[in-house]
Amino acid sequence: MKRYTVYITPETFSEIKNLPGNIRQRVRQEIIKLAENPRPSCSKMLNVPNFENELWRLRLDSWRILYAIAEVDMVVDVVAVRKRPPYDYGDLERLINNLR
């Protein structure tokens, strides 16, 4: 099985650094696992019109890891790690535009 290359946007890297210790470690472990399996059973594909790649969210307790999969290039781009609630995906369009 081929491995995907995982990239973390600079903004997301800063978000991860500021997470509480136990959550930070769990988020890092889940991101590492995305290289082997970018579509784990606990993740969900988000329906985003006019976006050429697949956008997914991985639920980790009350935290969400948002990432895009470019299947052709075998690349996973981690675009956000947010707590829900209060996060409501309101900045999703901005996050996607940063990937283009």
Secondary structure, DSSP 8 states (H G I E B T S, - for coil): ----EEEE-HHHHHHHHTS-HHHHHHHHHHHHHTTT-SS-TTEEEE--TT-SSEEEEEEETTEEEEEEEETTTTEEEEEEEEETTT--STTHHHHHHHH-
